């Protein structure tokens, strides 16, 4: 049991879900910005954007639930975080999602800076989303072929929402940013865990190519 009386399994599922659904905020915010075509934050309506992207959101959530074996309570975290409800998209939030890579230029809200931040956010948050999803699926011991196929649908939907890179691009970024650290000899991953991550990478590569 955890300190608040919940089973360890429930607590772990919540942490994993927050890792999965956290990056979704960046994905939908830059999607709404990219959809304007102007990269002017005054033109952004996240509510309108989400109203027109229900199919992608449904596919993404269904894929996460299938691969990661989250129950209804755990899945509700996606809504509790607020990313899938209308809210303002600010330059400050884009700066945070992008890891502060641009610094804080004087013209933080200029279209050129906003567009650059959106590109960085897409690479960073989609890669984090993929890694968190694979980690949760491996933790749930979901069979790799079934789990990876579900996550391929998640990644495809997330890339479509973001208006950013292709799934194959995100897969390559994930390999070098995260997978190599899981597979290195000194990592905390067990032999079984390494094998599972390799199996997921194999199926995702077969789906999206090298």
NORLIN-V935406 format. One record per run of one state. SS is the DSSP state (H for helix, E for strand, - for the rest). FROM is the first residue (numbers start at 0). TO is the last residue. If there is no record, write none. Layout:
ss: <SS & SS>
from: <FROM & FROM>
to: <TO & TO>
This chain:
ss: <- & H & - & H & - & H & - & H & - & H & - & H & - & H & - & H & - & H & - & H & - & H & ->
from: <0 & 7 & 36 & 40 & 43 & 45 & 51 & 53 & 68 & 71 & 75 & 76 & 80 & 90 & 97 & 110 & 139 & 143 & 162 & 166 & 183 & 190 & 208>
to: <6 & 35 & 39 & 42 & 44 & 50 & 52 & 67 & 70 & 74 & 75 & 79 & 89 & 96 & 109 & 138 & 142 & 161 & 165 & 182 & 189 & 207 & 209>
